[in-house]
Amino acid sequence: MQLIITDAWLAKSRAIHLSGTKLLLSSLVAASLLMLTSAGLYHWVFLRGAREGWPIVGDLLRLVVKDEFAQREKFMRENLDALARQVGELQVKITQIESLGERVSGLAGINPGDIKAKPGQGGALVSGRPLTLEELQVTLADLDRLTDRETDLMTVMESRLFEQKMKSLLIPTRQPVPVVNLGSLFGWRIDPMTGRSALHTGLDYQAVTGTAILAAAGGMVVAQEFHPEYGNMIEIDHGNDLVTRYAHASKTGVKKGDLIKGGQKIGEVGTTGRSTGPHLHFEVLVQGIPQNPQQFLQAGRQLTPAPGVKIATVNPPGLTASQPTGVRTAAGQR
């Protein structure tokens, strides 16, 4: 690029040759000078106008400051709204965890009040710097993930404990009569009718005719019939090849196929079938094999004979001490 410079009378002239590099450098220097001059003029006008109270400059300055504060307030409001939503979601999850905790503690036999008790805290105060907005958001995100994990864990625990609870409800741990008054125990004894050694496959509960017979656990009635030896008999299937049998009833209040709850009245004590007097003959069978009912009943509560009831155990000839025989002298045996 070539520039020709002449004087006012056009008497003299001078040619200046500018290369591309020189032209670029000149442009940058000129632009920089213009920007510095503009910035200096801007600050001089606004600062001086603000100090001396120029009306137009003051109004412009107030508008700029107001707009800046409005932008900051909008930014803070948007972040506060986002944090409020996160806190609300955490409150819902914590409430859900508390509800799950109460149910789980109830299934586990733990007092919920012990879990809610606030732990003691303390120690020397070592002050730290305030949390930034970003650090607070990270902390809330960590709490959100933690509550999700705790909710999943508590849900699994509740499911497992509920399953165990339901299984326990199907195990015969309830006494089949309101008042425990045992006669013959499970095992070998002297048969009250033949006078010979015989295996007694259940427990005999002494009770007057009409005493309520209660289901030892929940289940389904699989038999309700008259049996030559058991008389009016009821059998309840509790699942897992576990069956309870109630014999010698005077009346039965259920039928085959009925669903039964633990402790529900299913009949009344009597002396039907092969019996010497009013009593309930109670059996527990696993895969059809008679088991000692006391092993199941003691899981629910300690089995203790009522006052005045004497239970003697003797070993008939030919039996060892490991083969107990419960002998009851009062009437009402099978």
NORDA-V898426 format. One record per pair of residues at least 12 apart in sequence whose ideal C-beta (glycine too) atoms are under 10 Angstrom apart, sorted by the first residue. I is the first residue (numbers start at 0). J is the second residue. D is the distance in Angstrom with one decimal. If there is no record, write none. Layout:
BEGIN
{{I;J;D} {I;J;D}}
END
This chain:
BEGIN
{{0;15;9.0} {0;16;7.4} {0;17;4.5} {0;18;7.8} {0;19;8.1} {0;21;8.6} {0;22;5.8} {1;14;5.9} {1;15;7.0} {1;16;5.3} {1;17;7.4} {2;14;7.2} {2;15;4.4} {2;16;8.0} {2;17;6.6} {3;15;7.8} {44;56;6.3} {44;59;9.5} {45;57;9.4} {45;59;7.4} {45;60;6.0} {45;63;8.6} {46;60;9.4} {48;60;7.3} {49;61;9.6} {74;132;9.8} {75;132;8.6} {78;132;6.0} {78;133;9.9} {78;135;9.3} {78;136;8.1} {79;132;9.4} {81;132;10.0} {81;136;7.9} {81;139;9.5} {82;132;8.3} {82;135;6.9} {82;136;7.1} {82;139;6.8} {85;135;9.6} {85;136;7.8} {85;139;4.7} {85;140;7.8} {85;142;8.6} {85;143;6.8} {86;139;7.2} {86;142;9.5} {88;139;9.2} {88;143;6.9} {88;146;8.8} {89;139;7.0} {89;142;5.9} {89;143;6.3} {89;145;9.7} {89;146;6.3} {90;146;10.0} {91;146;9.3} {92;142;8.9} {92;143;7.5} {92;145;9.5} {92;146;4.1} {92;147;7.3} {92;149;8.4} {92;150;6.3} {93;142;9.2} {93;146;6.5} {93;149;9.2} {93;150;9.5} {95;146;8.4} {95;149;9.5} {95;150;6.0} {95;153;8.7} {95;154;9.4} {96;146;6.4} {96;149;5.5} {96;150;5.8} {96;152;9.5} {96;153;6.2} {96;154;9.8} {97;111;9.0} {97;114;9.0} {97;115;7.9} {97;153;9.8} {98;153;9.3} {99;149;8.6} {99;150;6.9} {99;152;9.2} {99;153;4.0} {99;154;6.5} {99;156;8.2} {99;157;6.0} {100;114;5.8} {100;115;8.2} {100;149;9.2} {100;153;6.5} {100;156;9.5} {100;157;9.4} {101;114;8.1} {101;115;8.7} {102;153;8.5} {102;156;9.5} {102;157;5.7} {102;160;8.6} {102;161;8.4} {103;152;9.8} {103;153;5.9} {103;154;9.2} {103;155;10.0} {103;156;5.3} {103;157;5.1} {103;158;9.8} {103;159;9.5} {103;160;6.2} {103;161;9.1} {104;160;9.5} {105;157;9.8} {105;160;9.0} {105;164;9.4} {106;156;8.5} {106;157;6.8} {106;158;10.0} {106;159;9.0} {106;160;3.8} {106;161;6.1} {106;162;9.7} {106;163;7.8} {106;164;5.5} {107;156;8.3} {107;157;9.7} {107;160;5.9} {107;163;9.4} {107;164;9.4} {108;160;9.6} {108;164;9.9} {165;217;8.9} {165;238;9.8} {166;237;9.6} {166;238;8.3} {166;239;8.2} {167;216;8.8} {167;261;9.7} {167;298;8.7} {167;299;9.3} {168;216;6.5} {168;217;5.2} {168;218;9.3} {168;237;9.0} {168;260;8.4} {168;261;5.9} {169;216;5.5} {169;217;5.6} {169;218;6.2} {169;235;9.9} {169;236;9.4} {169;237;4.4} {169;238;5.3} {169;239;7.6} {169;241;7.3} {169;261;8.3} {170;215;8.6} {170;216;5.7} {170;217;9.4} {170;237;6.9} {170;238;9.5} {170;239;9.0} {170;241;7.3} {170;261;9.2} {170;283;9.6} {170;295;6.3} {170;298;7.0} {170;299;8.4} {171;214;8.2} {171;215;3.4} {171;216;4.3} {171;217;9.5} {171;218;8.6} {171;235;8.4} {171;237;6.6} {171;241;7.4} {171;242;9.2} {171;243;5.0} {171;261;8.2} {171;281;8.8} {171;282;9.9} {171;283;5.7} {171;290;9.8} {171;292;7.2} {171;295;4.9} {171;296;7.3} {171;298;9.1} {171;299;8.5} {172;215;7.0} {172;216;6.7} {172;261;8.1} {172;295;5.8} {172;296;6.1} {172;297;8.3} {172;298;4.9} {172;299;3.0} {172;300;7.7} {173;213;6.4} {173;214;7.3} {173;215;4.8} {173;216;6.4} {173;217;9.7} {173;243;9.9} {173;261;5.4} {173;262;5.5} {173;263;9.8} {173;295;9.4} {173;296;7.7} {173;299;6.0} {173;300;8.8} {174;202;9.8} {174;204;8.1} {174;213;7.2} {174;215;7.4} {174;262;9.2} {174;281;9.0} {174;292;9.9} {174;296;6.5} {174;299;7.9} {174;300;7.9} {174;302;7.9} {175;202;8.4} {175;204;6.7} {175;206;9.9} {175;211;9.4} {175;212;6.0} {175;213;5.4} {175;214;7.5} {175;215;5.2} {175;216;10.0} {175;243;7.8} {175;245;6.4} {175;262;9.7} {175;265;8.9} {175;266;9.9} {175;268;9.7} {175;279;6.1} {175;280;9.8} {175;281;4.9} {175;292;8.6} {175;296;8.8} {176;202;10.0} {176;204;4.7} {176;205;9.0} {176;206;5.4} {176;210;6.0} {176;211;7.2} {176;212;6.6} {176;213;6.7} {176;245;9.7} {176;268;7.0} {176;278;9.3} {176;279;5.7} {176;281;8.3} {177;204;9.9} {177;206;8.4} {177;210;7.0} {177;211;6.2} {177;212;9.6} {177;213;7.1} {177;262;10.0} {177;264;9.8} {178;204;8.5} {178;205;9.3} {178;206;7.1} {178;210;7.9} {178;305;6.2} {179;202;9.7} {179;204;7.1} {179;205;9.5} {179;206;9.7} {179;296;9.1} {179;300;9.7} {179;302;6.8} {179;303;6.8} {179;304;6.5} {179;305;5.7} {179;308;8.5} {180;203;9.5} {180;204;6.2} {180;205;4.4} {180;206;6.5} {180;210;9.7} {180;278;9.0} {180;304;7.0} {180;305;4.6} {180;306;9.6} {180;307;8.6} {180;308;5.4} {180;329;9.5} {180;331;9.7} {181;202;6.4} {181;203;7.0} {181;204;6.4} {181;205;7.2} {181;278;9.8} {181;293;9.3} {181;302;7.8} {181;303;9.2} {181;304;5.0} {181;305;8.0} {181;308;6.2} {181;310;6.2} {181;325;7.9} {181;327;7.8} {182;199;9.7} {182;202;8.1} {182;203;3.8} {182;204;7.0} {182;205;4.9} {182;206;9.7} {182;275;10.0} {182;276;9.3} {182;278;6.1} {182;279;9.5} {182;280;9.4} {182;304;9.5} {182;308;8.0} {182;310;8.0} {182;325;7.7} {182;326;9.2} {182;327;3.8} {182;328;9.2} {182;329;6.6} {182;330;9.1} {182;331;6.0} {182;332;5.9} {182;333;9.3} {183;199;5.2} {183;201;8.4} {183;202;7.3} {183;203;4.3} {183;204;9.7} {183;205;9.6} {183;278;8.8} {183;280;8.7} {183;310;8.6} {183;324;8.6} {183;325;4.6} {183;326;7.0} {183;327;5.0} {183;331;9.1} {183;332;5.4} {183;333;8.0} {184;199;7.2} {184;201;9.1} {184;202;6.3} {184;203;8.1} {184;291;8.2} {184;292;9.2} {184;293;7.4} {184;302;9.9} {184;304;10.0} {184;310;6.6} {184;312;7.5} {184;323;6.8} {184;324;8.0} {184;325;2.9} {184;326;8.8} {184;327;8.5} {185;198;8.8} {185;199;6.2} {185;200;7.0} {185;201;6.2} {185;202;6.0} {185;203;9.6} {185;281;9.5} {185;282;8.6} {185;283;8.9} {185;289;7.6} {185;290;8.0} {185;291;4.3} {185;292;6.3} {185;293;6.7} {185;294;9.0} {185;323;8.1} {185;324;9.8} {185;325;7.2} {186;198;7.1} {186;199;6.3} {186;200;9.2} {186;291;7.5} {186;312;8.3} {186;318;9.4} {186;321;9.7} {186;322;6.4} {186;323;4.2} {186;324;5.6} {186;325;6.2} {187;199;7.3} {187;312;9.7} {187;313;9.5} {187;314;8.0} {187;315;6.9} {187;317;9.7} {187;318;5.5} {187;319;9.7} {187;322;4.8} {187;323;6.8} {187;324;4.1} {187;325;8.7} {187;326;9.9} {188;203;9.8} {188;312;8.8} {188;313;8.3} {188;315;8.0} {188;318;9.8} {188;322;10.0} {188;323;8.6} {188;324;4.0} {188;325;5.6} {188;326;5.5} {188;327;8.5} {188;332;8.5} {189;313;7.6} {189;315;6.0} {189;324;6.9} {189;325;10.0} {189;326;5.9} {189;332;9.9} {190;273;10.0} {190;332;8.4} {190;333;9.2} {191;203;9.8} {191;273;9.8} {191;274;9.4} {191;275;5.4} {191;276;9.5} {191;326;8.8} {191;327;8.3} {191;328;9.2} {191;330;8.5} {191;331;9.0} {191;332;4.3} {191;333;7.9} {192;273;7.3} {192;274;9.5} {192;275;7.1} {192;332;8.4} {192;333;8.7} {195;315;8.3} {196;314;9.5} {196;315;4.4} {196;316;7.8} {196;317;7.1} {196;318;6.6} {196;322;9.3} {196;324;7.5} {197;315;9.4} {197;324;9.0} {198;289;8.2} {198;322;8.9} {198;324;9.0} {199;280;8.8} {199;282;9.7} {199;289;9.2} {199;323;9.9} {199;324;7.7} {199;325;6.7} {199;326;9.6} {199;332;8.4} {199;333;8.1} {200;244;8.7} {200;280;8.6} {200;282;5.6} {200;283;9.4} {200;284;8.4} {200;288;9.4} {200;289;3.9} {200;290;9.0} {200;291;9.5} {200;292;9.6} {200;333;9.7} {201;229;9.8} {201;243;9.4} {201;244;7.1} {201;245;9.4} {201;246;7.7} {201;279;9.2} {201;280;5.3} {201;281;5.2} {201;282;3.7} {201;283;7.5} {201;284;9.3} {201;289;6.8} {201;290;9.4} {201;291;8.9} {201;292;6.2} {201;333;8.5} {202;278;9.8} {202;279;8.4} {202;280;7.6} {202;281;4.9} {202;282;7.9} {202;283;8.9} {202;291;8.5} {202;292;5.0} {202;293;7.0} {202;296;8.2} {202;302;8.9} {202;325;8.4} {203;246;9.6} {203;247;9.0} {203;274;9.4} {203;275;9.9} {203;276;9.9} {203;278;5.1} {203;279;7.2} {203;280;5.7} {203;281;7.8} {203;325;8.2} {203;327;6.8} {203;329;9.8} {203;331;6.8} {203;332;5.7} {203;333;6.6} {204;245;10.0} {204;268;7.7} {204;278;6.0} {204;279;4.4} {204;280;8.1} {204;281;6.4} {204;331;8.9} {205;268;9.1} {205;276;8.2} {205;277;7.8} {205;278;5.3} {205;279;8.6} {205;304;9.8} {205;305;8.8} {205;308;7.4} {205;327;7.6} {205;329;6.5} {205;330;8.6} {205;331;5.3} {205;332;9.1} {206;267;9.3} {206;268;4.5} {206;269;9.6} {206;277;6.5} {206;278;6.3} {206;279;6.2} {206;331;8.3} {207;267;9.9} {207;268;6.9} {207;269;9.9} {207;276;9.9} {207;277;5.9} {207;278;9.6} {207;331;9.7} {208;248;9.8} {208;249;5.3} {208;250;9.4} {208;267;7.3} {208;268;6.0} {208;269;5.5} {208;270;6.9} {208;276;9.3} {208;277;4.5} {208;278;9.6} {209;249;6.7} {209;250;8.1} {209;267;5.1} {209;268;6.6} {209;269;8.1} {209;277;8.6} {210;249;9.3} {210;266;9.9} {210;267;6.5} {210;268;4.2} {210;269;9.3} {210;277;8.0} {210;278;9.4} {210;279;7.7} {211;252;9.2} {211;263;9.8} {211;264;4.8} {211;265;8.6} {211;266;8.0} {211;267;6.3} {211;268;7.8} {211;279;9.9} {212;231;9.9} {212;233;7.7} {212;245;5.4} {212;246;9.7} {212;247;9.6} {212;248;6.0} {212;249;9.4} {212;250;9.0} {212;251;8.5} {212;252;8.6} {212;253;9.9} {212;263;9.9} {212;264;6.9} {212;265;5.6} {212;266;4.3} {212;267;6.2} {212;268;6.1} {212;269;9.2} {212;279;5.8} {212;281;8.7} {213;245;9.1} {213;259;9.9} {213;261;8.3} {213;262;5.4} {213;263;6.8} {213;264;6.0} {213;265;7.1} {213;266;9.2} {213;279;9.7} {214;233;8.7} {214;235;6.0} {214;237;9.3} {214;243;7.5} {214;245;8.3} {214;253;8.6} {214;259;4.7} {214;260;6.9} {214;261;5.9} {214;262;6.5} {214;263;4.9} {214;264;8.0} {214;265;5.3} {214;266;9.7} {215;235;7.9} {215;237;8.5} {215;243;5.2} {215;245;8.6} {215;259;9.8} {215;261;7.0} {215;262;8.5} {215;265;9.9} {215;281;7.4} {215;283;7.8} {215;292;7.9} {215;295;7.5} {215;296;7.5} {215;299;8.7} {216;235;7.6} {216;237;5.2} {216;238;9.6} {216;241;8.3} {216;243;7.0} {216;259;8.4} {216;260;8.9} {216;261;4.7} {216;262;8.8} {216;283;9.7} {216;295;8.5} {216;299;9.3} {217;235;8.4} {217;237;7.0} {217;238;9.3} {217;258;7.8} {217;259;6.0} {217;260;5.1} {217;261;4.8} {217;262;8.9} {217;263;8.2} {218;234;9.5} {218;235;4.4} {218;236;5.3} {218;237;4.0} {218;238;6.9} {218;241;8.1} {218;242;8.2} {218;243;7.6} {218;257;9.7} {218;258;7.8} {218;259;5.6} {218;260;9.0} {218;261;8.5} {219;234;9.8} {219;235;6.7} {219;236;5.2} {219;237;8.3} {219;238;8.6} {219;253;9.9} {219;255;8.8} {219;256;6.9} {219;257;7.1} {219;258;5.7} {219;259;6.9} {220;233;6.4} {220;234;7.2} {220;235;5.7} {220;236;7.9} {220;251;9.3} {220;253;5.1} {220;254;6.5} {220;255;5.4} {220;256;6.4} {220;257;4.5} {220;258;8.1} {220;259;6.2} {220;265;7.6} {221;233;9.2} {221;234;5.2} {221;235;6.9} {221;236;4.5} {221;242;7.0} {221;255;6.5} {221;256;8.3} {221;257;9.9} {222;234;3.8} {222;235;8.6} {222;236;8.9} {222;242;8.8} {222;244;8.2} {222;255;6.4} {223;235;9.7} {223;245;9.8} {223;248;9.5} {223;251;5.5} {223;252;9.4} {223;253;6.1} {223;254;5.3} {223;255;5.2} {223;256;9.1} {223;257;8.3} {223;265;8.8} {223;266;8.8} {224;251;9.0} {224;255;8.2} {225;248;9.8} {225;251;9.4} {225;271;7.3} {225;272;7.8} {226;244;9.5} {226;246;7.2} {226;247;9.5} {226;271;8.9} {226;272;6.2} {226;273;9.0} {227;272;6.7} {227;273;7.3} {228;246;8.0} {228;247;9.4} {228;272;5.4} {228;273;4.4} {228;274;9.0} {228;280;9.5} {228;333;7.5} {229;244;7.2} {229;245;8.7} {229;246;3.7} {229;247;6.7} {229;248;9.0} {229;271;8.2} {229;272;5.0} {229;273;7.6} {229;274;9.0} {229;280;6.8} {229;282;9.0} {229;333;7.8} {230;246;6.1} {230;247;4.6} {230;248;6.8} {230;249;8.7} {230;269;6.9} {230;270;7.6} {230;271;2.8} {230;272;2.6} {230;273;7.4} {230;274;6.5} {230;280;8.7} {230;333;8.6} {231;245;8.9} {231;246;7.7} {231;247;7.0} {231;248;4.1} {231;249;7.0} {231;250;7.2} {231;251;5.4} {231;266;7.0} {231;267;9.2} {231;269;6.6} {231;271;4.9} {231;272;7.4} {232;244;6.5} {232;245;6.8} {232;246;4.9} {232;247;8.0} {232;248;7.2} {232;251;8.3} {232;266;9.4} {232;271;8.7} {232;272;7.6} {232;280;8.8} {232;282;9.7} {233;245;4.6} {233;246;8.2} {233;248;6.8} {233;251;5.7} {233;252;9.0} {233;253;6.4} {233;254;9.4} {233;255;9.3} {233;257;9.7} {233;259;9.2} {233;265;5.6} {233;266;6.0} {234;246;9.4} {234;255;9.0} {234;282;8.8} {234;284;8.4} {235;253;8.5} {235;257;9.0} {235;258;9.8} {235;259;5.7} {235;261;10.0} {235;263;9.8} {235;265;7.6} {236;259;9.7} {236;284;9.9} {237;259;9.2} {237;261;9.3} {237;283;9.3} {239;285;8.3} {239;286;9.4} {240;284;8.4} {240;285;5.9} {240;286;4.5} {240;287;7.8} {240;288;9.4} {241;283;7.4} {241;284;7.5} {241;285;5.8} {241;286;8.6} {241;290;9.0} {241;295;8.9} {242;282;8.3} {242;283;7.6} {242;284;4.6} {242;285;8.0} {242;286;9.1} {242;287;7.8} {243;259;9.9} {243;265;10.0} {243;281;7.1} {243;282;6.8} {243;283;5.6} {243;284;7.6} {243;292;8.1} {243;295;8.8} {244;280;7.7} {244;281;7.2} {244;282;4.0} {244;283;7.8} {244;284;6.6} {244;289;8.8} {244;292;9.8} {245;265;6.7} {245;266;6.5} {245;268;9.4} {245;279;6.4} {245;280;7.6} {245;281;6.1} {245;282;8.1} {246;269;9.5} {246;271;8.3} {246;272;6.5} {246;273;9.0} {246;274;8.3} {246;278;9.3} {246;279;7.3} {246;280;4.0} {246;281;7.8} {246;282;7.4} {246;333;6.9} {247;266;9.8} {247;268;7.4} {247;269;5.7} {247;270;5.8} {247;271;5.4} {247;272;5.4} {247;273;8.3} {247;274;4.8} {247;276;9.4} {247;277;7.9} {247;278;6.4} {247;279;6.6} {247;280;5.4} {247;281;10.0} {247;331;8.8} {247;333;6.3} {248;265;8.4} {248;266;4.1} {248;267;6.1} {248;268;6.7} {248;269;5.2} {248;270;9.4} {248;271;6.7} {248;272;9.2} {248;279;7.5} {248;280;9.5} {249;266;7.7} {249;267;5.1} {249;268;6.5} {249;269;2.6} {249;270;7.3} {249;271;6.6} {249;277;7.7} {250;265;9.9} {250;266;5.7} {250;267;4.5} {250;268;9.2} {250;269;7.1} {250;271;9.6} {251;265;6.9} {251;266;4.3} {251;267;8.1} {251;269;9.6} {252;264;6.2} {252;265;5.8} {252;266;5.5} {252;267;7.7} {253;265;4.8} {253;266;7.3} {261;299;9.6} {266;279;8.9} {267;279;9.4} {268;280;10.0} {268;331;9.3} {270;330;9.0} {270;331;7.1} {270;333;9.0} {272;333;7.2} {273;332;9.6} {273;333;5.6} {274;330;9.3} {274;331;7.1} {274;332;7.4} {274;333;5.0} {275;329;9.3} {275;330;5.2} {275;331;6.0} {275;332;5.2} {275;333;7.3} {276;329;7.7} {276;330;3.5} {276;331;3.5} {276;332;7.5} {276;333;9.5} {277;330;8.3} {277;331;5.7} {278;327;9.2} {278;329;9.2} {278;330;8.4} {278;331;3.7} {278;332;6.9} {278;333;7.3} {279;331;9.2} {279;333;9.7} {280;331;9.6} {280;332;8.6} {280;333;4.9} {281;296;9.1} {283;295;5.6} {283;296;8.8} {291;323;9.4} {308;327;8.4} {308;329;8.6} {309;326;10.0} {309;327;8.3} {309;328;8.1} {309;329;9.1} {310;325;6.1} {310;326;8.1} {310;327;6.9} {311;324;9.1} {311;325;7.8} {311;326;5.2} {311;327;7.9} {311;328;7.9} {312;324;6.1} {312;325;6.0} {312;326;7.1} {313;325;9.1} {313;326;5.8}}
END
